[in-house]
Amino acid sequence: MNCPNCGEETTQKFRPFCSKRCADIDLAKWLNGSYAVPSQREEDLEAEVEAEDPMPKRPH
């Protein structure tokens, strides 16, 4: 298995990373928002649909 950050061979102690440095780099990416998990919240889905719809719906 290779380290996802640098590609070096991993070590058991820091798996899936090769060193504490690479593990810390990955953690920093999560903490500063470089990585993000897509939200499945209903409000986010509604906002996405509204952003795609060029004509707002009007009541009758």
C-alpha positions as CSV (number, residue, x, y, z in Angstrom):
1,M,0.0,0.0,0.0
2,N,1.3,3.5,-0.9
3,C,0.8,6.7,1.0
4,P,-2.0,8.8,-0.5
5,N,0.0,12.0,0.0
6,C,3.5,11.2,-1.3
7,G,3.3,7.7,-2.8
8,E,6.0,6.2,-0.5
9,E,5.5,2.7,1.0
10,T,3.3,2.9,4.2
11,T,4.3,1.8,7.7
12,Q,2.1,0.0,10.1
13,K,2.3,2.7,12.7
14,F,1.0,5.5,10.4
15,R,-1.1,3.4,8.0
16,P,-2.4,4.4,5.5
17,F,0.3,7.1,5.6
18,C,4.1,6.6,5.5
19,S,4.9,9.0,8.3
20,K,3.5,11.3,11.0
21,R,4.2,14.2,8.6
22,C,2.0,12.8,5.9
23,A,-0.7,12.0,8.4
24,D,-0.6,15.6,9.8
25,I,-0.7,17.0,6.2
26,D,-3.9,15.0,5.6
27,L,-5.4,16.1,8.9
28,A,-4.7,19.7,8.1
29,K,-6.5,19.4,4.8
30,W,-9.6,18.2,6.6
31,L,-9.4,20.9,9.2
32,N,-8.9,23.8,6.8
33,G,-11.7,22.6,4.5
34,S,-9.7,21.4,1.5
35,Y,-11.6,18.1,1.8
36,A,-15.3,18.2,2.1
37,V,-18.0,15.5,2.3
38,P,-21.1,16.4,0.2
39,S,-24.1,17.2,2.3
40,Q,-27.4,15.4,2.0
41,R,-29.4,17.8,4.0
42,E,-32.8,18.8,2.6
43,E,-32.0,22.5,2.7
44,D,-28.9,22.1,0.6
45,L,-30.8,20.1,-2.0
46,E,-33.5,22.7,-2.2
47,A,-30.9,25.5,-2.6
48,E,-29.2,23.5,-5.4
49,V,-32.5,23.0,-7.2
50,E,-33.4,26.7,-6.9
51,A,-30.0,27.7,-8.3
52,E,-30.5,25.5,-11.3
53,D,-34.1,26.7,-12.0
54,P,-33.9,30.0,-14.0
55,M,-37.6,30.8,-13.6
56,P,-38.9,31.0,-10.0
57,K,-42.2,29.3,-9.5
58,R,-45.1,31.6,-8.9
59,P,-48.3,30.8,-7.0
60,H,-51.4,30.7,-9.1
